[in-house]
Amino acid sequence: MATVGFVGLGGMGSRIAGRLLAAGHQVYGTNRTAEKAVPLVERGLIWRDREREVAQEAEIVFSMVTDDAALRAVADGPNGVVAGLAPGSVYVDMSTVSPQASSEIAERVRARGAEMLDAPVSGSVSEAEEGTLTIMVGGPEETFARVEPILRELGTNVIRIGKNGDGLTMKLALNISLAQQMLAFSESVLLAERGGIDRELAVSVLTQSALGSPMLQRRGPLVLDLPEQAWFDVSLMRKDLQLALDAATTLDVPLPSAAVAKQLFTAAHAMGYAHRDIAVVYEVLAELAGQ
């Protein structure tokens, strides 16, 4: 069992920290909103007020926050994670942020004699609770080997992609496909429905056809019954598509369909759906069609 830290105890982070507690690890943690950590404290998490204090207690420190600005806020500065890292410790950031921002922090981590891995995940709250996430890791091979056993308590598919930042590049590439599949599926359902076909029947045919990927089989029915708690919300998808487009500009890669998907998720955001599940893109298309 390891002594670990966890910074960022929101929807996903709290579930991952909960699995670490259930596995028997001693877990120190902090969060911007202390109230969100109360259920974990009741299960044994040891609260600390500052990110630096969490890092000082732990052999391996995890974080999971929303974007580049949030990552810099918890990692940098006199009270940040980096300031609390001891030589030989490991910092594992599971956020979906830009590869550049993560790689810059990794350099500052190495300057303290520690190592950093970027380890973004694919999967929603239910996969986090069940420990069935896909985890894409960037960073030194020896560091990955040290942390891999713990990561396998959190995910069933744990892959080292390459150097620092590569896990994030892979995650952004994955989310392009997620957005495009959800958008194309919603277009198909709407066309069928406007043509007089029952929406539930259209969803069934599409998800059970050769086009019905595992993702669509799981998420497709959400266009019939949108969950109150988003599996993956519009605001986060919009952010990830922008990160992918930014990376594409740096790498001179054309991403025309990603740009179109970004427009639709931006429309969803503007229409008040920022915190609804990405399956709401069906409703956006229906409203644009005057339905």
Protein Blocks (a to p, Z undefined) as FASTA:
>chain_A
ZZdddehjafklmmmmmmmmmnopacddddfblmlmmmmmmnopacdfbfklmmmmpmbd
cdddfblmlmmmmmgcjkbmklmpcghiacddfbdcdfklmmmmmmmmmmnopacddddd
eddfklmmnopaccddeddfklmmmmmmmmmmmbcbdcdfbdghjlmmmmmmmmmmmmmm
mmmmmmmmmmmmmnopafklmmmmmmmmmklcfklmmmmmmmmmccfbdfbdfklmmmmm
mmmmmmmmmnopacfklmmmmmmmmmmmmnopmmgcfklmmmmmmmmnoZZ
